[in-house]
Amino acid sequence: MVAHYLREVAPVCFREFVMTEAGLIVDTELPFSWEYGDSGSNQEHGNRLLLRVANLLDAHDAEPSKASERIEAKLDLMLYWLGSQMFGEATSQRMTPLRLSRDLIEWNDDDAIAKDELIAMKIRIHPAIPGPLRLTGRILESDQGRIRAIPVFQDGEQEDAWDQWLFRLHRRAIQEARLKAESA
């Protein structure tokens, strides 16, 4: 299920990755939405778990055995069913071009948001996990349709998990580029 999703979506989603002195910057396209207010402190544990699972799903394993492939397929199916029950088949999130880094999330939007306003952002960070990551962001800038928000992490553990996810997103894009080059 995950591999199939990646084959269909990844070539469209991953556009550019840049390593700067400030860290990794990822330009991608993911299901995204936002609303006024913060995401709530009750999301901390769920976000930590979601980032952990997403990072584990993308972890590079040595040659998988047939038994682990069967277990993974069953888990994929169970996650799909559970997610469908919890979040419904369709979400209100649309694919949105995003620029992501450790301390910044940028996107285009026609709505102007006041500087320092708190917003609740939802980002679907992994194709096998239907539920979104829910982050609070503080608006840094909203100018000419471009919005820049600073993610507000509740603790260092959540921030480290975000960094690890960004790096794995980068690695997934490299893998997709290699597969595309090999098949060409």
Secondary structure, 3 states (H helix, E strand, C coil): CHHHHHHHHHHHHEEEEEEECCEEEEEEEEEEEEEECCCCHHHHHHHHHHHHHHHHHCCCCCCCCHHHHHHHHHHHHHHHHHHHHHHCCCCCCEEEEEEEECCEEEEECCCCCCCCCEEEEEECCCCCCCCCEEEEEEEEEEECCEEEEEEECCCHHHHHHHHHHHHHHHHHHHHHHHHHHHHC
